[in-house]
Amino acid sequence: MIIGEAGQAVQAVWGGDILGERGRVYGGGGGGGGQFQMDPEELASVIGLWEDELDKIVADADKILSIMNSVRPPGQDSVSSGYTSTTMDSLVALQTQNDSMRKYVQEYIEKLKAAQTKTVATDQGMADPFRTV
């Protein structure tokens, strides 16, 4: 069962119960939403999945640029020029979408890393009183 914005985002990208046997993401209290709990290892795993996805997005951007650089009109007539122009318009739209997706994923990874840092610091702070000297 995946609940909350982070869980829904993971589910949207990788489908199903991505955490499988490694654990579950539990939503925060009542109607406030927007919170989730997960241990540091699970969070690191989710961050790794998003970083892998970011690598794919960057690779796609390289492919789009390569295609854009290779587009040539098949002939010297106006129809060929129109075909090339329409193709370039489509590729520019694809590039814009890819840039937007890359930015979103980069920002999301940063938020997850900030949450991870905060979780580890909180866990360490809560464990300190129980440590023996």
Disulfide bonds with the S-S distance in Angstrom:
none
